[in-house]
Amino acid sequence: MMLGKMRFQKKSIHNNVYFCQQIDIIAPMTRVCRTACAFLILLAVYSPTTRGETPQNWAQLMDQMLTLQKQDRLPEAIAAGEAAVKTAETAFGTTHIYVATALWNLGLVESEHGQYEKAVPNLERALGIMKKQLSPTDPQLTQNSQILAEIDAYQGQFAKSDALLKENLERIEKISGPQNPNVIPFLNTQANFYVQIGEYSKAQPPLEQVQAILVKTAGPDNVLTIKALENIGLVDEDQSRYAEAETIFSQCLAQMEKSPDTYALQKAESLDRMATLYTFLAQYAKAEPLLKRALAIRETTLGAHHLETSSSLVRLAELYIAQDLPAKARPLLGDAMGFQMQVLLPSNPILLETQEAFASVQELEGDRDDAEQLLGETLKTAQTAYGTDNPSLIVTLNAVGSFYQRQSLPEKAESYFQQSLDITQKHFGLDNPFTGIGLSFLAQIWTERGQFDKAEPALKRALAIERKTLGPDHYDVASTLNSLGIFSLNRKDYKEAGNRFREALAIFEKILGPDHPTTGEVLQNLACVYGKENRPLEAEPLFRRALDISEKSLRADHPIAGITARHYAAFLRQLGRIPEADKMQAEAAAIEQGAKPLRWPGLWDEKN
């Protein structure tokens, strides 16, 4: 079985000061841009001038720019902004704060509409002027540095973003002191940045600093402190420390259960955190009631027609997709997508992710043409909005590639995986864990196509990257080991295949538990190896255990149970136990007849 790699995370660290989610560094800048634009224009209108000039004309041009922008008259809006910059430069000189204000507003409008090649130089020049003209303690300087850091990160300029975030944190710590609550938003932003680029170990120290500050200043039972602890749990989860994450999330949820109704939405977030982990751990019976409670809280508090409520619908739908229950997921995603299409831009990541989930439902229902069309439209929308070389495309490119892999179209799958890897290596670097994921995706395709000379070095490089950056017991390390086992099995190197599968199995049993479906998949792979090596006494218990896991952790009629039964039947037939094999084959056929086909590499056939 070729295990799927975990998708790049889109979650953000919770901002513990304002009880709002920190703006995702890969999300559109719409809300930030418009708030900042309005703030800076007010500054320009009411600040005193140094030459006795009036800022009225250029300020009017700024107002005109924003009005045109709201009317989606982008070329006219940018022209008005450029005129405002020239007017301010003529009236006040090229290094005046008004020029910085005009440049900043223009850059924000340009960035909001994807014209980053124009926006970033304007924003950088504006910030340079502000650093000279404003006091280092001016909150506007800090705010604008944060915004530019987010735009840099969104563009994949991670080194520049990291430098700005560190500079801002040092500035605020110097002003307020490292233990002052004022530094918390900046610590959270820095941690969120590291999470988004896969450097999870670097996210831990700032989050622990936040936790320590809040325990001291607000107390251990304060909702802010609870949310800070949840953030640490999120990073534990990213590092495959699932037991530690579960302990933290359980503790936080227990504390939130005692909180007053005024914190209902924060309680819903805690329910989501716990449920998302349970979903990944295949503990679906535990996850479902938590997600339903979170949805009910949002419907009561915010109403049925709210963005957070729609996101709650999507999370519940994704639980059903994980269980191969598309009929339950479809109406939830239909409601969510219908509302989101009314209130969000087509390129908004929230809507794009919902559309990807809906395509999964279509595929599970057998509507593969519709799923392919929707995924293609989703990718095209993202490419139009963000450009063809933006890190925001990586998740969608991998989703499209995985779709074609499941449809036995390796040439198409390879094309999308290669695009994803190219973007990943360019923006994240050659030794980033996301690069390891991209290499593994491609290597799986090359293994299937018999291109072993390409697959082996890619898998070995991915494994080296993941062990170095994530540690020896990470999910992605085990997944790559499993892929190496499949590679060796296809080359009939059964000894090496068995070694790789046993390594993967040890990790999965440790981090996921002995009864997780992924553990069962690797057990079956190892059973196939033992079968090829004529070790039936060792193979059969593993087949039986894999079948028990699929029926217990998923359900008896899940497609994976059918595939496991089919492989077990083939094994029994080779041993000459024909009646048992016929019975097991009949069970497999009954399961697979009632379920949509789920593609699984032929590990148990004559060519291997």
C-alpha positions in Angstrom: 0.0 0.0 0.0 1.3 3.5 -0.9 0.5 5.6 2.1 -0.5 9.2 1.5 1.7 11.9 2.8 0.1 14.4 5.1 -1.0 17.6 3.4 0.8 20.8 4.2 -0.8 22.3 7.2 -3.0 25.4 6.8 -3.7 25.9 10.4 -2.5 29.0 12.3 -1.4 29.6 15.8 -4.0 31.1 18.0 -3.4 34.8 18.9 -3.8 34.8 22.7 -4.2 38.5 23.2 -7.2 39.3 21.0 -8.9 35.9 20.9 -8.7 35.9 17.1 -6.8 33.6 14.9 -3.5 35.0 13.7 -3.7 35.9 10.0 -2.5 32.9 8.0 0.7 33.9 6.2 -0.4 32.1 3.1 -3.9 33.7 3.0 -5.1 36.7 1.0 -4.3 40.0 2.5 -7.7 41.6 2.0 -8.7 42.4 5.5 -5.2 43.5 6.6 -4.7 45.7 3.5 -7.9 47.6 3.8 -7.5 48.2 7.5 -4.0 49.5 7.0 -4.9 51.7 4.1 -7.6 53.4 6.0 -5.3 53.9 9.0 -2.5 55.5 7.0 -4.7 57.9 5.1 -6.1 59.2 8.4 -2.5 59.7 9.6 -1.7 61.7 6.5 -4.7 63.9 6.7 -4.3 64.9 10.3 -0.5 65.0 10.7 1.2 68.4 10.6 3.3 69.3 7.5 6.8 70.7 7.5 6.5 73.0 4.5 3.2 74.6 5.0 1.7 72.5 2.2 -1.7 70.8 2.4 -1.9 67.1 1.8 -5.5 67.6 0.6 -4.8 66.8 -3.1 -2.8 63.6 -2.6 -5.1 62.5 0.2 -8.1 62.9 -2.2 -6.3 60.8 -4.7 -5.8 58.1 -2.0 -9.5 58.2 -1.2 -10.2 58.0 -5.0 -7.9 54.9 -5.2 -9.7 53.1 -2.4 -13.1 53.9 -3.9 -12.1 52.6 -7.3 -10.6 49.5 -5.7 -13.9 48.7 -3.9 -15.5 49.0 -7.3 -13.0 46.5 -8.7 -11.7 49.1 -11.2 -8.1 48.1 -10.6 -6.3 49.9 -13.4 -7.9 53.2 -12.5 -7.3 52.6 -8.7 -3.6 52.0 -9.3 -3.3 55.0 -11.6 -4.9 57.1 -8.8 -2.4 55.7 -6.3 0.6 56.4 -8.5 -0.6 59.9 -9.0 -0.9 60.3 -5.2 2.7 59.2 -4.8 4.0 61.7 -7.4 1.9 64.5 -5.9 3.3 63.8 -2.5 6.9 63.6 -3.8 6.5 67.0 -5.5 4.9 68.7 -2.6 7.0 67.3 0.3 10.1 65.6 -1.1 10.9 62.0 -1.7 11.6 61.0 1.9 8.6 62.6 3.6 6.3 60.5 5.7 3.4 61.4 3.3 5.3 59.8 0.5 5.7 56.7 2.6 2.0 56.7 3.3 1.1 57.0 -0.4 3.6 54.3 -1.4 2.3 52.0 1.4 -1.4 52.4 0.4 -0.5 51.9 -3.3 1.5 48.8 -2.5 -1.2 47.3 -0.4 -3.8 47.7 -3.2 -1.3 46.2 -5.7 -0.6 43.2 -3.4 -4.3 42.6 -2.8 -4.8 42.2 -6.5 -1.7 40.0 -7.0 0.6 42.6 -8.5 3.5 41.7 -6.2 6.3 42.7 -8.6 5.0 46.3 -8.2 3.7 46.1 -4.7 6.8 44.7 -2.8 9.2 47.5 -3.9 6.7 50.1 -3.0 6.1 48.6 0.4 9.8 48.2 1.1 10.6 51.8 0.1 7.7 53.0 2.2 8.9 51.0 5.2 12.4 52.3 4.7 11.2 55.9 4.9 9.1 55.1 8.0 12.1 53.6 9.8 13.9 56.9 9.3 11.0 59.3 10.0 9.1 57.5 12.8 10.2 56.6 16.3 11.4 53.0 16.8 8.6 52.7 19.3 5.9 53.9 16.9 3.2 51.1 16.7 2.6 52.0 13.1 6.1 50.9 12.2 5.7 47.6 14.0 2.3 47.0 12.3 3.5 47.7 8.8 6.6 45.5 9.3 4.3 42.6 10.3 2.2 43.1 7.2 5.2 43.2 4.9 6.6 40.1 6.6 3.3 38.3 5.8 3.3 39.4 2.2 6.9 38.3 1.8 6.0 34.9 3.3 3.0 34.7 1.0 5.3 35.2 -1.9 7.7 32.5 -0.7 10.3 35.1 0.3 10.8 33.3 3.6 14.3 34.6 4.5 13.0 38.2 4.2 9.9 37.4 6.1 11.9 35.7 8.9 14.3 38.7 9.2 11.4 41.2 9.5 9.6 39.1 12.1 12.8 38.7 14.2 13.4 42.5 13.9 9.9 43.2 15.1 10.1 40.8 18.0 13.4 42.3 19.1 11.9 45.8 18.8 8.8 45.0 20.9 10.9 43.0 23.5 13.2 46.0 23.8 10.3 48.4 24.3 8.2 46.2 26.6 10.5 43.6 28.0 10.5 39.9 27.0 8.0 38.9 29.7 5.5 41.6 28.9 2.1 40.4 27.4 2.6 42.9 24.6 5.1 40.6 23.0 2.6 37.7 22.7 1.2 38.5 19.3 4.7 38.8 17.9 5.8 35.5 19.4 2.7 33.8 18.0 3.3 35.3 14.6 6.9 34.0 14.6 5.8 30.6 15.7 3.0 30.5 13.1 5.6 31.4 10.4 7.9 28.5 11.4 4.9 26.1 11.4 3.9 27.2 7.9 7.4 26.5 6.5 7.8 23.2 8.3 10.4 24.2 10.9 8.3 22.9 13.7 11.1 22.7 16.3 11.7 26.4 16.0 8.1 27.1 16.7 8.2 25.5 20.1 10.3 28.1 22.1 8.2 31.2 21.3 5.0 29.2 22.1 6.5 28.1 25.4 7.5 31.7 26.1 3.9 32.8 25.5 2.6 30.1 27.8 5.0 31.1 30.6 4.0 34.8 30.3 0.3 34.0 30.5 0.6 31.6 33.4 2.4 34.3 35.3 0.2 37.3 34.3 -3.2 35.7 33.7 -3.1 32.5 35.7 -3.1 28.8 34.6 -7.0 28.6 34.3 -7.4 31.7 32.2 -8.8 31.1 28.7 -5.8 32.9 27.2 -3.5 30.5 28.9 -5.5 27.5 27.8 -5.3 28.6 24.2 -1.6 29.1 24.5 -1.2 25.5 25.7 -3.3 24.4 22.8 -0.9 26.0 20.4 1.9 23.9 21.9 -0.3 20.9 21.3 -0.6 21.8 17.7 3.1 21.8 17.2 3.4 18.5 19.0 0.9 17.2 16.5 2.9 18.5 13.6 5.9 16.7 15.0 4.0 13.4 15.2 3.9 13.5 19.0 0.3 12.5 19.0 0.1 11.1 22.5 1.5 14.4 23.9 -0.9 16.4 21.7 -3.9 14.3 22.9 -3.0 14.9 26.5 -2.7 18.7 26.0 -5.9 18.9 23.9 -7.8 16.8 26.5 -6.6 19.0 29.3 -7.5 22.2 27.5 -11.0 20.9 26.5 -11.7 19.9 30.1 -10.8 23.4 31.2 -12.8 25.0 28.5 -15.9 22.9 29.5 -15.9 24.9 32.7 -15.7 28.3 31.0 -18.7 30.6 30.8 -20.9 30.9 27.7 -19.1 34.1 26.7 -16.3 31.8 25.6 -18.5 29.5 23.6 -16.6 30.0 20.3 -13.3 29.4 22.0 -14.8 26.1 23.4 -15.8 25.2 19.8 -12.1 25.7 18.7 -11.0 23.3 21.5 -13.6 20.8 20.3 -12.2 21.1 16.8 -8.6 20.6 17.9 -9.5 17.4 19.7 -11.7 16.1 17.0 -9.2 16.7 14.2 -6.6 14.7 16.1 -9.1 11.9 16.7 -9.9 11.9 13.0 -6.3 11.5 12.0 -5.9 8.7 14.6 -8.9 7.0 13.0 -10.9 7.3 16.3 -13.9 8.4 14.4 -16.5 7.6 17.1 -14.7 10.0 19.4 -14.4 12.7 16.8 -17.9 12.9 15.4 -19.7 14.1 18.6 -17.1 16.7 19.2 -17.4 18.1 15.7 -21.2 18.1 16.0 -21.0 20.0 19.2 -18.7 22.6 17.7 -21.0 23.0 14.8 -24.0 23.5 17.1 -22.2 26.1 19.1 -21.4 28.1 16.0 -24.9 27.8 14.6 -26.3 29.1 18.0 -23.7 31.8 18.5 -23.1 33.0 15.0 -26.0 31.7 13.0 -26.2 29.2 10.1 -24.9 31.7 7.6 -21.5 32.5 8.9 -18.0 31.7 7.6 -17.0 29.9 10.7 -20.1 27.9 10.7 -19.4 26.9 7.1 -15.9 25.8 8.0 -17.4 23.7 10.8 -19.5 21.9 8.2 -16.4 21.2 6.2 -14.6 19.7 9.1 -17.5 17.3 9.8 -17.7 16.4 6.1 -14.0 15.6 6.1 -14.6 13.2 8.9 -17.1 11.3 6.8 -14.8 11.4 3.8 -12.1 9.8 5.9 -14.6 7.0 6.6 -15.6 6.6 2.9 -19.1 8.0 3.6 -19.7 10.4 0.8 -23.5 10.4 1.2 -23.1 12.0 4.6 -20.4 14.5 3.5 -22.1 15.8 0.3 -24.9 17.8 1.9 -22.6 19.4 4.4 -20.1 20.4 1.7 -22.9 21.6 -0.5 -24.2 24.0 2.1 -20.7 25.2 3.0 -19.6 25.7 -0.6 -22.8 27.5 -1.5 -22.4 30.0 1.3 -18.7 30.5 0.8 -19.2 31.2 -2.9 -21.5 34.1 -1.9 -19.1 35.8 0.6 -15.6 34.9 -0.5 -13.5 35.6 -3.6 -13.1 32.5 -5.9 -9.4 32.4 -5.0 -9.9 32.4 -1.2 -8.0 29.4 0.3 -11.0 28.5 2.5 -13.3 28.1 -0.6 -10.6 26.3 -2.6 -10.1 23.8 0.2 -13.9 23.2 0.4 -13.9 22.6 -3.3 -11.1 20.0 -3.0 -13.1 18.2 -0.4 -16.2 18.2 -2.6 -14.1 16.7 -5.4 -13.2 13.9 -3.0 -16.9 13.2 -2.5 -17.5 13.2 -6.2 -14.6 10.7 -6.7 -15.8 8.4 -3.9 -19.3 8.4 -5.5 -17.8 7.4 -8.8 -18.3 10.8 -10.5 -14.7 11.0 -11.6 -15.2 13.3 -14.5 -16.9 15.8 -12.3 -14.2 15.5 -9.7 -11.5 16.0 -12.3 -13.3 19.1 -13.7 -13.7 20.6 -10.2 -10.1 20.0 -9.2 -9.0 21.5 -12.5 -11.1 24.6 -12.0 -9.8 24.9 -8.5 -6.2 24.8 -9.6 -6.8 27.2 -12.5 -8.5 29.7 -10.1 -5.5 29.5 -7.7 -3.0 29.9 -10.5 -4.8 32.9 -11.9 -5.0 34.6 -8.5 -1.6 33.7 -7.1 0.6 33.0 -10.2 1.9 29.7 -11.4 4.9 29.7 -9.0 3.3 30.5 -5.7 3.7 28.2 -2.6 -0.1 28.4 -2.1 -0.5 26.1 -5.1 1.5 23.2 -3.6 -1.5 21.6 -1.8 -3.8 21.8 -4.8 -1.1 20.5 -7.2 -0.6 17.5 -4.9 -4.3 16.9 -4.6 -4.7 16.9 -8.4 -1.6 14.6 -8.8 -3.0 12.2 -6.2 -6.3 12.1 -8.0 -4.6 11.0 -11.2 -2.5 8.5 -9.4 -5.7 6.9 -8.0 -7.1 6.8 -11.5 -4.0 4.9 -12.8 -2.9 7.8 -14.9 0.8 8.1 -13.8 1.9 10.4 -16.6 -0.6 13.1 -15.6 0.1 12.5 -11.9 3.8 12.9 -12.5 3.3 16.3 -14.2 1.5 17.8 -11.2 3.8 16.3 -8.6 6.8 17.7 -10.5 5.2 21.2 -10.6 4.6 20.9 -6.9 8.2 19.8 -6.2 9.7 22.6 -8.3 7.7 25.2 -6.4 8.6 23.6 -3.1 12.3 23.4 -3.7 12.4 27.0 -5.0 10.7 28.6 -2.1 11.3 26.2 0.9 14.8 24.9 -0.1 16.3 21.6 -0.9 16.4 20.3 2.7 12.9 21.2 3.9 10.5 18.5 5.0 8.0 19.7 2.4 10.6 18.9 -0.2 10.8 15.4 1.2 7.1 15.0 0.8 7.3 16.1 -2.9 10.1 13.7 -3.6 8.1 10.8 -2.1 5.1 11.6 -4.2 7.2 11.5 -7.4 9.1 8.4 -6.3 5.8 6.5 -5.8 4.9 7.3 -9.5 8.3 6.3 -10.7 8.1 3.0 -8.7 4.7 2.2 -10.3 6.1 2.9 -13.8 9.2 0.8 -13.2 11.6 3.7 -13.3 13.6 2.4 -10.5 16.7 4.4 -11.4 14.8 7.6 -10.6 12.7 6.3 -7.7 15.5 5.0 -5.5 17.6 8.2 -5.2 14.5 10.3 -4.7 13.2 8.1 -1.9 16.6 7.9 -0.2 17.0 11.7 -0.4 13.5 12.2 1.0 14.2 9.9 3.9 17.5 11.7 4.7 15.7 15.1 4.6 12.9 13.9 6.8 15.1 12.2 9.4 17.2 15.3 9.6 14.4 17.9 9.9 11.6 15.9 11.6 13.4 13.3 13.7 13.5 9.5 13.5 9.9 8.9 14.7 7.9 11.2 12.4 4.9 10.0 10.4 6.6 11.2 7.1 9.7 9.2 7.9 7.6 6.0 8.4 5.7 6.8 5.2 8.9 7.1 3.2 10.2 3.9 4.7 7.0 2.2 3.6 7.5 3.6 0.0 11.1 2.2 0.0 9.7 -1.1 1.1 7.3 -1.1 -1.9 10.2 -0.1 -4.2 12.3 -3.0 -3.0 9.3 -5.4 -3.3 8.8 -4.4 -6.9 12.5 -5.1 -7.5 12.1 -8.5 -5.8 14.5 -7.6 -3.1 12.4 -9.2 -0.4 15.0 -8.9 2.3 15.4 -5.1 1.9 11.6 -4.8 1.6 11.1 -6.6 4.8 13.6 -4.4 6.6 12.0 -1.2 5.4 8.4 -2.4 6.3 9.5 -3.4 9.8 11.1 0.0 10.3 7.9 1.7 9.2 5.8 -0.6 11.2 7.7 0.1 14.4 7.3 3.9 14.0 3.6 3.7 13.1 2.8 1.4 16.0 4.6 3.8 18.3 3.0 7.1 17.1 -0.4 5.9 15.9 -1.0 2.7 17.9 -1.3 -0.9 17.0 -4.9 -0.7 15.7 -4.6 2.3 13.3 -5.5 1.6 9.7 -2.1 2.8 8.5 -0.5 0.3 10.8 -2.7 -2.4 9.2 -1.6 -1.3 5.8 2.0 -1.8 6.6 1.3 -5.1 8.3 -0.3 -6.3 5.1 2.7 -5.1 3.1 5.0 -7.1 5.4 2.8 -10.1 5.1 3.2 -10.0 1.4 6.9 -10.0 1.8 6.8 -13.1 4.1 4.5 -14.8 1.6 7.0 -14.2 -1.3 9.8 -15.6 1.0 7.7 -18.8 1.6 7.3 -17.9 5.3 3.5 -18.6 5.6 3.6 -19.1 9.4 4.8 -15.5 9.8 2.7 -14.1 6.9 -0.8 -15.4 7.9 -1.0 -13.8 11.4 -0.1 -10.5 9.8 -2.8 -10.8 7.2 -5.4 -11.7 9.8 -4.3 -8.9 12.0 -4.5 -6.4 9.1 -8.0 -7.6 8.3 -9.1 -7.3 11.9 -7.7 -3.7 12.1 -9.5 -2.6 8.9 -12.8 -4.0 10.1 -12.3 -2.6 13.6 -10.9 0.8 12.9 -12.8 1.5 9.7 -15.8 -0.9 9.3 -16.4 -4.3 7.8 -17.5 -3.0 4.4 -14.8 -0.4 4.0 -12.9 -0.7 0.7 -9.6 -1.3 2.5 -11.2 -4.3 4.2 -12.1 -5.6 0.8 -8.6 -5.1 -0.5 -7.0 -6.8 2.5 -9.4 -9.7 2.1 -8.5 -10.0 -1.6 -4.8 -10.1 -0.9 -5.3 -12.6 1.9 -7.3 -14.8 -0.5 -4.5 -14.8 -3.0 -2.1 -15.8 -0.3 -4.3 -18.7 0.8 -4.7 -19.8 -2.8 -1.0 -20.0 -3.3 -0.8 -22.3 -0.2 -3.3 -24.6 -1.8 -6.0 -23.8 0.8 -8.6 -23.4 -1.9 -11.9 -23.6 0.1 -10.6 -20.9 2.5 -9.3 -18.8 -0.4 -12.7 -19.1 -2.2 -14.5 -18.0 0.9 -12.2 -15.0 1.5 -12.4 -14.0 -2.1 -16.2 -14.1 -1.9 -16.0 -11.8 1.1 -13.7 -9.5 -0.7 -16.0 -9.4 -3.8 -19.0 -8.6 -1.6 -17.2 -5.7 0.0 -15.8 -4.3 -3.2 -19.1 -4.7 -5.0 -20.8 -2.5 -2.5 -18.0 0.1 -2.4 -16.4 2.3 -5.0 -13.1 0.9 -6.1 -10.1 2.0 -4.1 -6.8 1.7 -5.9 -4.1 -0.4 -4.2 -0.8 -1.5 -5.9 -0.7 -5.1 -6.7 1.7 -6.3 -4.1 0.5 -9.8 -4.3 0.7 -11.0 -7.8 3.0 -13.1 -10.0 5.1 -10.2 -11.2 6.3 -9.6 -7.7 
